[in-house]
C-alpha cells in the first residue's frame, strides 16, 4: 500500500512540474508577463466540450454549496492542485528509517 501511495505521489508531483513548466514557458513567450493557468483553463485547453458539460451537470445535479466548492477548486492554480497533494502524500508515505 505504501509503495502504491509513493508512486501516486510521484505521478502527482511530475504532473505539477509539467504544468508549472508550461506556465513558465507561456510567461517567457509573453515577454516576461507572469501567466499562471487555473485548472479550469487547462481543462478547456484539453477538451472544451467536456468542461462545459461537466459544469452544466454540476449546476443541475449537485447542491449549490458543493458545486461552489468544486468551482473554487477549478479556479486554483493547476500545478498547485496536483503538486500539494503529491507532496503531502510523499511526506506521509515516504520511506521510513528502521528504528534502531
Chimera marker file (.cmm) of the C-alpha trace (Angstrom):
<marker_set name="trace">
<marker id="1" x="0.000" y="0.000" z="0.000" r="1" g="1" b="0" radius="0.5"/>
<marker id="2" x="2.766" y="2.426" z="0.912" r="1" g="1" b="0" radius="0.5"/>
<marker id="3" x="4.583" y="1.746" z="-2.353" r="1" g="1" b="0" radius="0.5"/>
<marker id="4" x="1.439" y="2.497" z="-4.355" r="1" g="1" b="0" radius="0.5"/>
<marker id="5" x="0.912" y="5.757" z="-2.476" r="1" g="1" b="0" radius="0.5"/>
<marker id="6" x="4.559" y="6.746" z="-3.050" r="1" g="1" b="0" radius="0.5"/>
<marker id="7" x="4.091" y="6.066" z="-6.760" r="1" g="1" b="0" radius="0.5"/>
<marker id="8" x="0.870" y="8.118" z="-6.814" r="1" g="1" b="0" radius="0.5"/>
<marker id="9" x="2.656" y="10.993" z="-5.077" r="1" g="1" b="0" radius="0.5"/>
<marker id="10" x="5.435" y="10.823" z="-7.660" r="1" g="1" b="0" radius="0.5"/>
<marker id="11" x="2.924" y="10.928" z="-10.523" r="1" g="1" b="0" radius="0.5"/>
<marker id="12" x="1.130" y="13.931" z="-8.984" r="1" g="1" b="0" radius="0.5"/>
<marker id="13" x="4.405" y="15.801" z="-8.468" r="1" g="1" b="0" radius="0.5"/>
<marker id="14" x="5.509" y="15.109" z="-12.053" r="1" g="1" b="0" radius="0.5"/>
<marker id="15" x="2.180" y="16.387" z="-13.418" r="1" g="1" b="0" radius="0.5"/>
<marker id="16" x="2.514" y="19.513" z="-11.262" r="1" g="1" b="0" radius="0.5"/>
<marker id="17" x="6.045" y="20.145" z="-12.523" r="1" g="1" b="0" radius="0.5"/>
<marker id="18" x="4.887" y="19.748" z="-16.125" r="1" g="1" b="0" radius="0.5"/>
<marker id="19" x="2.070" y="22.253" z="-15.590" r="1" g="1" b="0" radius="0.5"/>
<marker id="20" x="4.427" y="24.662" z="-13.821" r="1" g="1" b="0" radius="0.5"/>
<marker id="21" x="6.897" y="24.347" z="-16.692" r="1" g="1" b="0" radius="0.5"/>
<marker id="22" x="4.146" y="25.111" z="-19.198" r="1" g="1" b="0" radius="0.5"/>
<marker id="23" x="3.252" y="28.242" z="-17.229" r="1" g="1" b="0" radius="0.5"/>
<marker id="24" x="6.901" y="29.329" z="-17.182" r="1" g="1" b="0" radius="0.5"/>
<marker id="25" x="7.190" y="28.853" z="-20.947" r="1" g="1" b="0" radius="0.5"/>
<marker id="26" x="3.975" y="30.790" z="-21.531" r="1" g="1" b="0" radius="0.5"/>
<marker id="27" x="5.301" y="33.592" z="-19.338" r="1" g="1" b="0" radius="0.5"/>
<marker id="28" x="8.502" y="33.695" z="-21.362" r="1" g="1" b="0" radius="0.5"/>
<marker id="29" x="6.538" y="33.768" z="-24.630" r="1" g="1" b="0" radius="0.5"/>
<marker id="30" x="4.559" y="36.766" z="-23.366" r="1" g="1" b="0" radius="0.5"/>
<marker id="31" x="7.732" y="38.742" z="-22.738" r="1" g="1" b="0" radius="0.5"/>
<marker id="32" x="8.017" y="38.086" z="-19.029" r="1" g="1" b="0" radius="0.5"/>
<marker id="33" x="4.381" y="38.739" z="-18.113" r="1" g="1" b="0" radius="0.5"/>
<marker id="34" x="3.627" y="36.164" z="-15.410" r="1" g="1" b="0" radius="0.5"/>
<marker id="35" x="0.990" y="33.705" z="-16.577" r="1" g="1" b="0" radius="0.5"/>
<marker id="36" x="-0.454" y="31.037" z="-14.294" r="1" g="1" b="0" radius="0.5"/>
<marker id="37" x="-3.265" y="28.866" z="-15.617" r="1" g="1" b="0" radius="0.5"/>
<marker id="38" x="-6.083" y="27.621" z="-13.436" r="1" g="1" b="0" radius="0.5"/>
<marker id="39" x="-7.202" y="24.009" z="-13.528" r="1" g="1" b="0" radius="0.5"/>
<marker id="40" x="-10.298" y="25.125" z="-15.446" r="1" g="1" b="0" radius="0.5"/>
<marker id="41" x="-8.159" y="26.823" z="-18.115" r="1" g="1" b="0" radius="0.5"/>
<marker id="42" x="-6.056" y="23.679" z="-18.534" r="1" g="1" b="0" radius="0.5"/>
<marker id="43" x="-9.215" y="21.583" z="-18.820" r="1" g="1" b="0" radius="0.5"/>
<marker id="44" x="-10.531" y="23.947" z="-21.508" r="1" g="1" b="0" radius="0.5"/>
<marker id="45" x="-7.283" y="23.524" z="-23.450" r="1" g="1" b="0" radius="0.5"/>
<marker id="46" x="-7.506" y="19.722" z="-23.247" r="1" g="1" b="0" radius="0.5"/>
<marker id="47" x="-11.231" y="19.298" z="-24.005" r="1" g="1" b="0" radius="0.5"/>
<marker id="48" x="-13.580" y="22.280" z="-24.138" r="1" g="1" b="0" radius="0.5"/>
<marker id="49" x="-16.853" y="20.370" z="-24.527" r="1" g="1" b="0" radius="0.5"/>
<marker id="50" x="-16.322" y="18.097" z="-21.517" r="1" g="1" b="0" radius="0.5"/>
<marker id="51" x="-15.600" y="21.123" z="-19.300" r="1" g="1" b="0" radius="0.5"/>
<marker id="52" x="-18.821" y="22.813" z="-20.381" r="1" g="1" b="0" radius="0.5"/>
<marker id="53" x="-20.826" y="19.590" z="-19.982" r="1" g="1" b="0" radius="0.5"/>
<marker id="54" x="-19.348" y="18.979" z="-16.528" r="1" g="1" b="0" radius="0.5"/>
<marker id="55" x="-20.296" y="22.475" z="-15.372" r="1" g="1" b="0" radius="0.5"/>
<marker id="56" x="-23.837" y="22.032" z="-16.701" r="1" g="1" b="0" radius="0.5"/>
<marker id="57" x="-24.143" y="18.645" z="-14.955" r="1" g="1" b="0" radius="0.5"/>
<marker id="58" x="-22.757" y="20.121" z="-11.759" r="1" g="1" b="0" radius="0.5"/>
<marker id="59" x="-25.229" y="23.016" z="-11.820" r="1" g="1" b="0" radius="0.5"/>
<marker id="60" x="-28.305" y="20.807" z="-12.217" r="1" g="1" b="0" radius="0.5"/>
<marker id="61" x="-27.249" y="17.815" z="-10.099" r="1" g="1" b="0" radius="0.5"/>
<marker id="62" x="-25.124" y="18.872" z="-7.138" r="1" g="1" b="0" radius="0.5"/>
<marker id="63" x="-26.151" y="21.034" z="-4.192" r="1" g="1" b="0" radius="0.5"/>
<marker id="64" x="-25.101" y="24.645" z="-4.670" r="1" g="1" b="0" radius="0.5"/>
<marker id="65" x="-22.579" y="24.524" z="-1.802" r="1" g="1" b="0" radius="0.5"/>
<marker id="66" x="-20.768" y="21.504" z="-3.250" r="1" g="1" b="0" radius="0.5"/>
<marker id="67" x="-20.909" y="22.938" z="-6.765" r="1" g="1" b="0" radius="0.5"/>
<marker id="68" x="-19.396" y="26.169" z="-5.454" r="1" g="1" b="0" radius="0.5"/>
<marker id="69" x="-16.605" y="24.227" z="-3.732" r="1" g="1" b="0" radius="0.5"/>
<marker id="70" x="-15.765" y="22.342" z="-6.924" r="1" g="1" b="0" radius="0.5"/>
<marker id="71" x="-15.883" y="25.594" z="-8.911" r="1" g="1" b="0" radius="0.5"/>
<marker id="72" x="-13.442" y="27.112" z="-6.415" r="1" g="1" b="0" radius="0.5"/>
<marker id="73" x="-11.058" y="24.161" z="-6.785" r="1" g="1" b="0" radius="0.5"/>
<marker id="74" x="-11.260" y="24.528" z="-10.572" r="1" g="1" b="0" radius="0.5"/>
<marker id="75" x="-10.135" y="28.132" z="-10.121" r="1" g="1" b="0" radius="0.5"/>
<marker id="76" x="-6.937" y="27.199" z="-8.244" r="1" g="1" b="0" radius="0.5"/>
<marker id="77" x="-3.550" y="27.142" z="-9.966" r="1" g="1" b="0" radius="0.5"/>
<marker id="78" x="-3.326" y="23.887" z="-11.900" r="1" g="1" b="0" radius="0.5"/>
<marker id="79" x="0.142" y="22.991" z="-10.632" r="1" g="1" b="0" radius="0.5"/>
<marker id="80" x="-0.959" y="23.516" z="-7.028" r="1" g="1" b="0" radius="0.5"/>
<marker id="81" x="-3.989" y="21.242" z="-7.379" r="1" g="1" b="0" radius="0.5"/>
<marker id="82" x="-1.705" y="18.340" z="-8.306" r="1" g="1" b="0" radius="0.5"/>
<marker id="83" x="1.505" y="19.314" z="-6.517" r="1" g="1" b="0" radius="0.5"/>
<marker id="84" x="0.283" y="19.951" z="-2.993" r="1" g="1" b="0" radius="0.5"/>
<marker id="85" x="-1.466" y="16.584" z="-2.564" r="1" g="1" b="0" radius="0.5"/>
<marker id="86" x="1.564" y="14.926" z="-4.168" r="1" g="1" b="0" radius="0.5"/>
<marker id="87" x="3.964" y="16.497" z="-1.682" r="1" g="1" b="0" radius="0.5"/>
<marker id="88" x="1.686" y="15.675" z="1.265" r="1" g="1" b="0" radius="0.5"/>
<marker id="89" x="1.439" y="12.036" z="0.145" r="1" g="1" b="0" radius="0.5"/>
<marker id="90" x="5.215" y="11.910" z="-0.332" r="1" g="1" b="0" radius="0.5"/>
<marker id="91" x="5.757" y="13.049" z="3.250" r="1" g="1" b="0" radius="0.5"/>
<marker id="92" x="3.101" y="10.746" z="4.696" r="1" g="1" b="0" radius="0.5"/>
<marker id="93" x="4.162" y="7.615" z="2.825" r="1" g="1" b="0" radius="0.5"/>
<marker id="94" x="7.879" y="8.289" z="2.400" r="1" g="1" b="0" radius="0.5"/>
<marker id="95" x="10.463" y="5.678" z="3.192" r="1" g="1" b="0" radius="0.5"/>
<marker id="96" x="10.856" y="5.074" z="6.901" r="1" g="1" b="0" radius="0.5"/>
<marker id="97" x="14.186" y="4.623" z="8.622" r="1" g="1" b="0" radius="0.5"/>
<marker id="98" x="14.161" y="1.443" z="10.666" r="1" g="1" b="0" radius="0.5"/>
<marker id="99" x="14.142" y="2.040" z="14.412" r="1" g="1" b="0" radius="0.5"/>
<marker id="100" x="17.453" y="1.040" z="16.000" r="1" g="1" b="0" radius="0.5"/>
<link id1="1" id2="2" r="1" g="1" b="0" radius="0.2"/>
<link id1="2" id2="3" r="1" g="1" b="0" radius="0.2"/>
<link id1="3" id2="4" r="1" g="1" b="0" radius="0.2"/>
<link id1="4" id2="5" r="1" g="1" b="0" radius="0.2"/>
<link id1="5" id2="6" r="1" g="1" b="0" radius="0.2"/>
<link id1="6" id2="7" r="1" g="1" b="0" radius="0.2"/>
<link id1="7" id2="8" r="1" g="1" b="0" radius="0.2"/>
<link id1="8" id2="9" r="1" g="1" b="0" radius="0.2"/>
<link id1="9" id2="10" r="1" g="1" b="0" radius="0.2"/>
<link id1="10" id2="11" r="1" g="1" b="0" radius="0.2"/>
<link id1="11" id2="12" r="1" g="1" b="0" radius="0.2"/>
<link id1="12" id2="13" r="1" g="1" b="0" radius="0.2"/>
<link id1="13" id2="14" r="1" g="1" b="0" radius="0.2"/>
<link id1="14" id2="15" r="1" g="1" b="0" radius="0.2"/>
<link id1="15" id2="16" r="1" g="1" b="0" radius="0.2"/>
<link id1="16" id2="17" r="1" g="1" b="0" radius="0.2"/>
<link id1="17" id2="18" r="1" g="1" b="0" radius="0.2"/>
<link id1="18" id2="19" r="1" g="1" b="0" radius="0.2"/>
<link id1="19" id2="20" r="1" g="1" b="0" radius="0.2"/>
<link id1="20" id2="21" r="1" g="1" b="0" radius="0.2"/>
<link id1="21" id2="22" r="1" g="1" b="0" radius="0.2"/>
<link id1="22" id2="23" r="1" g="1" b="0" radius="0.2"/>
<link id1="23" id2="24" r="1" g="1" b="0" radius="0.2"/>
<link id1="24" id2="25" r="1" g="1" b="0" radius="0.2"/>
<link id1="25" id2="26" r="1" g="1" b="0" radius="0.2"/>
<link id1="26" id2="27" r="1" g="1" b="0" radius="0.2"/>
<link id1="27" id2="28" r="1" g="1" b="0" radius="0.2"/>
<link id1="28" id2="29" r="1" g="1" b="0" radius="0.2"/>
<link id1="29" id2="30" r="1" g="1" b="0" radius="0.2"/>
<link id1="30" id2="31" r="1" g="1" b="0" radius="0.2"/>
<link id1="31" id2="32" r="1" g="1" b="0" radius="0.2"/>
<link id1="32" id2="33" r="1" g="1" b="0" radius="0.2"/>
<link id1="33" id2="34" r="1" g="1" b="0" radius="0.2"/>
<link id1="34" id2="35" r="1" g="1" b="0" radius="0.2"/>
<link id1="35" id2="36" r="1" g="1" b="0" radius="0.2"/>
<link id1="36" id2="37" r="1" g="1" b="0" radius="0.2"/>
<link id1="37" id2="38" r="1" g="1" b="0" radius="0.2"/>
<link id1="38" id2="39" r="1" g="1" b="0" radius="0.2"/>
<link id1="39" id2="40" r="1" g="1" b="0" radius="0.2"/>
<link id1="40" id2="41" r="1" g="1" b="0" radius="0.2"/>
<link id1="41" id2="42" r="1" g="1" b="0" radius="0.2"/>
<link id1="42" id2="43" r="1" g="1" b="0" radius="0.2"/>
<link id1="43" id2="44" r="1" g="1" b="0" radius="0.2"/>
<link id1="44" id2="45" r="1" g="1" b="0" radius="0.2"/>
<link id1="45" id2="46" r="1" g="1" b="0" radius="0.2"/>
<link id1="46" id2="47" r="1" g="1" b="0" radius="0.2"/>
<link id1="47" id2="48" r="1" g="1" b="0" radius="0.2"/>
<link id1="48" id2="49" r="1" g="1" b="0" radius="0.2"/>
<link id1="49" id2="50" r="1" g="1" b="0" radius="0.2"/>
<link id1="50" id2="51" r="1" g="1" b="0" radius="0.2"/>
<link id1="51" id2="52" r="1" g="1" b="0" radius="0.2"/>
<link id1="52" id2="53" r="1" g="1" b="0" radius="0.2"/>
<link id1="53" id2="54" r="1" g="1" b="0" radius="0.2"/>
<link id1="54" id2="55" r="1" g="1" b="0" radius="0.2"/>
<link id1="55" id2="56" r="1" g="1" b="0" radius="0.2"/>
<link id1="56" id2="57" r="1" g="1" b="0" radius="0.2"/>
<link id1="57" id2="58" r="1" g="1" b="0" radius="0.2"/>
<link id1="58" id2="59" r="1" g="1" b="0" radius="0.2"/>
<link id1="59" id2="60" r="1" g="1" b="0" radius="0.2"/>
<link id1="60" id2="61" r="1" g="1" b="0" radius="0.2"/>
<link id1="61" id2="62" r="1" g="1" b="0" radius="0.2"/>
<link id1="62" id2="63" r="1" g="1" b="0" radius="0.2"/>
<link id1="63" id2="64" r="1" g="1" b="0" radius="0.2"/>
<link id1="64" id2="65" r="1" g="1" b="0" radius="0.2"/>
<link id1="65" id2="66" r="1" g="1" b="0" radius="0.2"/>
<link id1="66" id2="67" r="1" g="1" b="0" radius="0.2"/>
<link id1="67" id2="68" r="1" g="1" b="0" radius="0.2"/>
<link id1="68" id2="69" r="1" g="1" b="0" radius="0.2"/>
<link id1="69" id2="70" r="1" g="1" b="0" radius="0.2"/>
<link id1="70" id2="71" r="1" g="1" b="0" radius="0.2"/>
<link id1="71" id2="72" r="1" g="1" b="0" radius="0.2"/>
<link id1="72" id2="73" r="1" g="1" b="0" radius="0.2"/>
<link id1="73" id2="74" r="1" g="1" b="0" radius="0.2"/>
<link id1="74" id2="75" r="1" g="1" b="0" radius="0.2"/>
<link id1="75" id2="76" r="1" g="1" b="0" radius="0.2"/>
<link id1="76" id2="77" r="1" g="1" b="0" radius="0.2"/>
<link id1="77" id2="78" r="1" g="1" b="0" radius="0.2"/>
<link id1="78" id2="79" r="1" g="1" b="0" radius="0.2"/>
<link id1="79" id2="80" r="1" g="1" b="0" radius="0.2"/>
<link id1="80" id2="81" r="1" g="1" b="0" radius="0.2"/>
<link id1="81" id2="82" r="1" g="1" b="0" radius="0.2"/>
<link id1="82" id2="83" r="1" g="1" b="0" radius="0.2"/>
<link id1="83" id2="84" r="1" g="1" b="0" radius="0.2"/>
<link id1="84" id2="85" r="1" g="1" b="0" radius="0.2"/>
<link id1="85" id2="86" r="1" g="1" b="0" radius="0.2"/>
<link id1="86" id2="87" r="1" g="1" b="0" radius="0.2"/>
<link id1="87" id2="88" r="1" g="1" b="0" radius="0.2"/>
<link id1="88" id2="89" r="1" g="1" b="0" radius="0.2"/>
<link id1="89" id2="90" r="1" g="1" b="0" radius="0.2"/>
<link id1="90" id2="91" r="1" g="1" b="0" radius="0.2"/>
<link id1="91" id2="92" r="1" g="1" b="0" radius="0.2"/>
<link id1="92" id2="93" r="1" g="1" b="0" radius="0.2"/>
<link id1="93" id2="94" r="1" g="1" b="0" radius="0.2"/>
<link id1="94" id2="95" r="1" g="1" b="0" radius="0.2"/>
<link id1="95" id2="96" r="1" g="1" b="0" radius="0.2"/>
<link id1="96" id2="97" r="1" g="1" b="0" radius="0.2"/>
<link id1="97" id2="98" r="1" g="1" b="0" radius="0.2"/>
<link id1="98" id2="99" r="1" g="1" b="0" radius="0.2"/>
<link id1="99" id2="100" r="1" g="1" b="0" radius="0.2"/>
</marker_set>
